[in-house]
Amino acid sequence: MAKFVIAGSCDCPYFAKLELLADQLSTNLPHFQVHKIVLPKEQWGGWLADTCNKNNWVHEKSPIVWRELVDRGGKGMLLGGFNEFMEYAQCYYGLTSEMMTELMFKIRDENIDACAEKLKEEEEFKNLSKPTHICIVNASNPVAYHLIPSVASGKIYGPDTEISVRLFDSPIRAKALEGIAMEIQDLAFPLLRKVTVCEDLNEAFKDASAVIFLDSTKDVESEETHDEYLLKNFEQFKTYAKVLDNQALPDAKIILSGNGALNFNAHVLIEHSSKLNKQNIVASSRLQERRARTLLAEKMRVIPAGVQDVVTWGNCANDAAVDSMHIELSLATVKGYDGAITGPTWFSRSLIEMIYDNKWLSTDFITDHGHRKDKLEGAFNHPTSLSEAAALSSLMRDWIQGASSPDEIFSLGVECEGWYDISGCVMSLPVKFTGGSYQVVWDMELSAESKTKLRKVEIELKRDLKVAFPSIEDDPKQAFGEDSELITAMVQQQQLSESPSKTAGDKLDVIVEEDAEEQPEAVKDDQPAKEIEA
């Protein structure tokens, strides 16, 4: 059996003549099969180049003809173009085409109309499906590899939402992204409509409902200083903010995750975006929270899911230093603890009351939490990408669908607006997720020690911001160091006790402290001289 493939551009008259001759052969010869491929002229050049590269052929114009070896298997055998197929038909079958030029152009015009109609139908079919566009920046990061199945499977957005995934990274990562895109397609998720590798930010952010920023993959270790690193990030995220404003949906959810200056980068996006909902620009601190829950669960001999309402304040980065964050356990609870008092699955008890080891909480717990990332990566010699992806997936699911318990407290990096006397920076705070949004838990009662730690964390975060935002005022408490709270309280008390009693609108007298030598002049004239001398 002979099967021939004839392909050409819709505006090629020679393809029209060849097409008619192939139809005649197929009608008159029972074992002659023909498959026709007609493409719009805009797509023809790229398709021809790809086909020739795939089969190691050399052909440069429309039409192209090859024979499929149906009975033998293997790749097709190139015959050539118009002249080669005409010669082949004449020699093997004794047929040729005597089509007049006028008819050739008529069939060409019909092919052009048919292509236009087909493209219109395909566009209408695509418009029937309006998937949610998810963009992952720095998608060659291994975290993206583990995160995408959760995004595309319906775990995050639910079983009724179609998903379009866009992958963006530097041009040198293009091949890696193409490989990731192919593997995503192989997953064959029913809700996944499209995977696109983007080289342009405008294309990547166009109508995006969610944009996830991951750490960039470094080929070599940079020797730049910390300030240089911050200024580089400032320029980069200022560019991101501008494109997000112009292309992303106004209510798009923007999530930053990874290491380094996560709080700083989120603040830059917030300060330089004007059309986005700024409450939707957040930094993920869920992995830090989960690490703390795991250590507490090991201590209590329960599963990590049994420890809840643990709050990590401050730095959101996965590699945050111990002194740049604070773990608050005042509201933490534990479920499933094998103690004297037990109850149903929902029954929980205060973790602080059950742990009986305050020394461990203030020493080894803090140290182990700070070193957990290095310990894990040292054990298997690669980044903790699986746990970071799982933390991101959990955060997105809770944010979009709502947490399983609306009263459960989580940690999230948000722009502070005066809660707990903190403002002007992004900091991890306690939040609750419900109804597709989050609410900051603003009424937690904190101890004096916790407030002092938060003040130190705030100062540390704002120190980074001053590199790119010089207008940020220095905190007057910073100069006092560890005694800032005590000194501030003393100064305020002294000001209250020394303030003259005046009604509103009265002019306050200027009080000048006189030297000891000048004080006698202020004594009344009728006071005895002996008392003055004394």
Protein Blocks (a to p, Z undefined) as FASTA:
>chain_A
ZZddddddfklmklmmmmmmmmmmmmmmmkbccddddddfklmmmmmmmmmmmnopacfb
dcddddddfkngpadddfblmklmmmmmmmmnopacfbdfklmmmmmmmmmmmmmmmmmm
mmmmmmmpccdddddehklbmklmmmmmmmmnommnopkbccdddddddfklmmmmmmmm
mmmmmnopaklmbdcddfbfklmmgopabdcddddddfbdcfbdfklmmmmmmmmmmmmm
mmmmmmmcfkbccddedehjlllmmmmmmmmpckbcfklpccdfklmmmmmmmmmmmmno
pafklpghiacehjfbfkbcfklcccdfklgccehiacfbdcdfklccdfklmnopaklm
mmmmmmmmmmmmmmmmmmnopackklmmmmmmmmmmmmmnopfblkbccddddddehiah
ighiacddddddeehiacddfkbccdfklmmmmmmmmmmmmmmmmmmmmmlccdfklmno
mmlmmmmmmmmmmmmmmpccddehiacdddddddfklmmmmpcfklcfklmmZZ
